[in-house]
Amino acid sequence: MNRERTVTAEAAEFFRSCLSSTPLRRHAELFDFDRVVSDQALKDCMLDGLADFAVDLARWQLRFDEPKDLFERLLLAPQLEATYFYRVSHACFLRDMKQVPQVIAALSRLLTGTEIYFSAEIKPGLKLIHGLGCVIGTGCRVGSDFTVYQGVTIGDKLGKDTGKQPVIGDRVIVSAGAQVLGPVTIGSETVIGANSVVLDSVPERCVVAGVPAQVKIANLSDEAFGEFWAAIKG
């Protein structure tokens, strides 16, 4: 078993142990993959999901080897649950597991109020802040360390651009209520203001806002972007 497999197997054991000592103990067996899941491909997807999820958790300063803090945060943070559901559903999608990713995504939507399509490609480091009402559409491509607030929509738009999805760079911050629609490219380390509607591509290192969104601050310095990054606690 390689290092990633070892870490994620230990994570599954950790979740099972935590649940066993709470009133939710009847759910502990859900993390006993060998017993509950007969399909090896689905077991692998659950483990793959944990591997990527570990990177997402790091943005919240959470780790698998800090049981009490991590477990309490997971129970009370549906945005973390939504992130893990997405990671597993995407792993199932990559393995062409038919309706399995759809079922997992639907369950996530019902439980968390967040809709991340399993076919969206989001690199590790996803940070949903609140997450309620957030929609990341099918086929969107998003870079690492992406931060998104509640009520955000990222996807295609009706008309001639239907089916064409945004491409988003690394370390992008999308504020509450914003929309990023159609075949646009968002440069890395860009900040999209609250309730903005982005219909055109945006260069890297800038702040955009408005309806439709326009560049308000261009060529952010390291210090200026660092202030935005500090505000979301990295």
N, C-alpha and C positions, 0 to 999 in steps of 0.2 A: 504494500500500500504506500503510495507516494505521500509527500508532506501534506498536500492539499486534502487528500482523502483522509489522512489521519486527523487533521484539524477539524474537518467537517463532521467526521464520525464522532469525535469528542464533543462537538457542539450538540449533536443530536442526543448524545447521552446526557449532556448537561441539561437540556430542556426537559428530558424525561425525568431526571432526578429532581429538578425544581418542582415540576407538577406533582410528583409523587408525595411531596410534603405539604401540599395545599388542599383546599376543598375541591380543587379541579383535578384531583388525582386520577379520576376515571378517564381523563384525556391523556394521561401520560403515555399510554400505549401507542398514541398517534406518532410518536417519535421513535417507536421500535420498528424501524423500517423493515428489518428482516422478517418480522412476524406479520405486520399489518399489510405491507405491500408485496404482492407476489411477483409483480413485473419488475425485472431487474432494471429496465430502462427508466422506469419511474423512480426507482430508488436512486439511480444515478442523477436524475434531474433534481431530486430533493437535496442531494448532497452538493451538486453543482450550485444550486440556489444558495445554500448556506455559505459556500466559498465566496461568492460575489457579495452576499449580504454582509459578510464580515467587514468588507471594505466600506460599505454604506454605513455600518454601525460606527466605524472609526470616526466619521464626521460628527457623531454625537458624543465622542469620547467614551464609547461603550465597547467592551471587549468580552469575549466568551469566558475569559478567566476571571471575570468579576461578577460572580453569580447573583448576588443580592441586588445590586444596582441594576444590572441588565434585566433581570427577570421582572422587577417591579416596573421598570420603564416600558418593557414590552407589553405588559398587561394593560397599561394605561395609555398607550400611544398607538392608535390605529394607523398612523402614518408609517410606523415601522412595520406593522403587520402588512400593510399594502405594499411596501417595498419588497418584503420577502415573497409575498404571493406573486408579484411581478417576476422576480428572479426565477422562481420555479416554473411559472407558466412559459416564460421565454425559453428556458432550457428545454421544456417539453416541445415547444414550437420548433426549435432548431433540430430536434430529433424526429420531427414529422409524426408526432403522436396523435394525429387526427383530432378528436374532439376534447382531449384531455386539457390542453391549454385554455380552451374556451370555457370549460367547466370551472377551472381554477380562477380564471379572470372574473367570471360571473360571481363566484363566491366572494372574491375580494371586494367587488363593487357593492355587494349586499352588506357585507360586514363592516366596511371601512368608509364607504361613500366616496372612494377614489377610483378612477377608471384609467388604468394604464393598459393599453392593448399589448397582448403577448407578442405581437410582431414588431413592436417598437424596439429599436436598438439603443439601449442606454448603457453607457460604460459605467464601471464601478465608481462609487462615490456619490450616488444619488441621495439628496437630502430634501425630503418633503417636509415643509414647515406647515403644520396643521393638515394640509392635504385635502380637506373636505371640498368636494365639488371640482377637484382637479381632473382634467381629461388630457391624456397624452395619446394621440391617435395612432392608428395602425401605420406601420412603416416609417414613423419618424426616426431620425437618427440624431442622437444626442451624445455629446462628449462626456468626459470624466468630470467629477465633482460638480454636477449640475444641482442648482438650488431652485426650488419652485415653491411658491406660496399657494394658499387656497384660492379656489375659484378660477384657476388658470386653464385656458384651452390652447392646446398645441395640435394642429392638424391641418387638413386640407380645407379648401373653400369651394363653394358651388361655382358652376360656370366652366369656363375653358380650362381652369386649373384643377378641376375635381380629380382627386386621386394623387396629386402631387404634394409631397409632404415637406415640412421644414427640415433643414439640417442645422444643428446647433453645435457650436464649438465647446471648448473646455472652460470650466469655471464661470459659466454664465449664471446670472441671477435674474429670475423672472418674478416680479412682484405681484401682489394679490390682484385678481381680476383681469390680468392682462391676457391678450389673445395673440398668438403667433400663427398666421394662417397662410397656406399656400406654399409654392416652391421658393421659399426664401432661405437665405443663408445668414445665420447669426454668428458673427465673429467671436472668438474666444475673449473671455474677461469683459463681457459687455453686460450692462445692467439695464433691464427693461422696467420702466416705471409702472406703478399701479394703474390698472384700468386702461392701459395703452392697447392699441390695436396695430400690430405690426404686419404690414402687407408688402413691404419691400425689404430687400436684403440690408443688413446692417454691418458696418465694419467692426473690427475688433477694438477693444479698449475704448468704449464710449458709453454714454448714457442716452437712452432714447425714451421719449414719452409723448403722449398725445393720441388723438384720433383723427387721421391716421398718425402713427408714431413718426417722429422726426428726431434727428440727432440734436440733443440739447448740450451735451458736453462731448467733445472729441478728444482723442489722444490722451486718455487718462494716464497719469503717471503711476508708477508703482505705489507711491504713497497714497494717492487718491483712491486707487482700486483697493489698496490695503484697508482703507477705512470702511469701504463697503463690506469687505470680507470679514473684518472684525465685528461688524454690526450683526452678522449672521452667525458669529462665533465659529467661523471657518468650516 
